[in-house]
Amino acid sequence: MKFSRWIVFWSFNFFSFTCSFMFMDYATVSSSAKRAFDDISDDELNWLYSTSLIAICVAMIPYAYVIETTQKTYFSFGSGVLLVVAAAWLRYLSTLQRCYAYAVLSSAMLGCGNAVALVMYVHNIQVHTLSHTHTHTPKNTGTDPFQRCGSEERTRRI
């Protein structure tokens, strides 16, 4: 059982690292990136980052809903990984083809894939740090960050 927790931990961290690394790849080499896309402006280069951030904000809502209501974490994690991998290949293609539109699309796909990582942080904490050995019915005081609204029971490490 402990081995599977480490697999989840390291795969999730590698996924998070990959998303974070891809966020910075155009910003760190801005002069080269501008030349690669036929001398785009600073504003256009900044939109590559902003597109990812906007996509995260939009995609977090459905991912959080799916994870919370259906508990389909493997589907959500898998779709996030596929989106990030597709974004990486599209980003590579955009530099080969010198196509700014492909770069913007890859940034949107990266944002949607990264939203999974951000939403699943809370889910992974709840699943892997809470013990299933002690169950009780708490009073709803509103001070416990792990307490869900409307839940009758919860499990917590004591």
N, C-alpha and C positions, 0 to 999 in steps of 0.2 A: 504494500500500500504506500509506503514512503517513497518507493522508487517512482511510482506514477506521479506523485506530487512534484518530484524534482523534474520530471519530464515536462509537466505542465508549466512549472516555473521557468525553466530555461527556454522552452519554445515560445512562451509568452514574452519573455524578455528579448529574445532575438527578434520577434515580430515588432515589438515596440522600438527596438534599436533601428531596424530597417526603416520603419515609418519616419522616425526622427531624422535619420541620415538623409533620406530623400527630400525632406523639407528644406534642407540647407544647400542642396547641390547647385542650384542656379545662383543663389545669393552670394556665395563665397567666390565665385568667378564671374562677376557681373560683366566685366569688359569682354571676356571670351564668349559669354552667353549672348550678349548683344550682337557680336559679330556672327555667331553661329546662326542666329535668326535674322540675318540680313539687316543688321543695324536697327534693331527695335529701340524704342525710347525707354527711359528709366521707368516711366509709368507702366508701360507694357510689361517690363521685367518684374515690377512689383506686383502686378496682377497674378503672376504665376504663384506667388506665395499667398496672396489674398484669396485666390480661388480655392485653395486647399482649406483655408480657415473657414470660409463660408460653407463649403461642402461638409466640413466636420459638424458645424452647428446644425445644419439641416439633417444630416444622416444620423446624428445621435438619437433623435426622437424615435424613429422607427426601430432602430436597434435596441434601445432601452425597452421599448414596448414589447418587442418579440422575446427578448431575454427574460423579462419579468413575467409575462403572461404565459408563455409556452415552455419556458426553460430549455429552449433549443439552442444551447450554447455552442454545440459543435457546428451547427449550420451557420450561426452568426460568425464564429471564429473562422470557419472555412471560407465564407464569402468575403470576409475582410482580408484574409491572406490572398485569395484569388484576385481581389481588386488591387492590392498592392503589387502583386507580381505583374498583372496586366499593365498597371500604371508604369512600372519600371521598364517594361519592354516598349510601351508606347513612348515613354520619355526618350529611350534610346533611339527609336525610330524617328522621333521628332528632330533630334540632332543630326541624324543621317540625312533626312529629307529637307532639313532647314525649314521646318513647318511649325510656325508659332501656334497654330490652331491645335495641332497634336499635343504640344506642350501644355496648353491650357486644359485640354481634355484630360491629360495625364495627371495634372494637378488636382482636378476635380475628383478623379478616381482615387488618387492618393488620399484625399480628404475623407472620402467615404470609407475607405479601408481603415484609415487611422481612427475613425469614430468607433469602430469595433473595439480597438485597444483601449480607448478611453472609457467606454461604457463597461467593459469587462473587468476593469480594475476593481470596481466595487463588488461585482459578482464573484471574482476570484477570492477576494478577502472574505466574503461571507461564506463561501464554500470551504475554503481551505484553512481558515483560522477558527471557525466555530466548531465546537465539539458536539457530537450527537449523543453524548452520554448523559446530559442533564437537560430536561425539558421542564419548563415551568410557565405559568401564566402571569406575566408581569402587569403591573398597573400602568396605564397609559399616562405617564407624566410628561412626555414630550422631551425629556432630557437625554434619552438614549439614542445615539445616531444609528444603531443597528435595528431599532424597533420599527417595524413596518406598520403603517396605518391600517387598522382593521384586522390585524392578525391576532388570532386567539392565543397561539403558542409561538414560542421562539426558542431557539437553541443557542446556548452561549457557554463559552469556556469559563469555568469558575476556578 
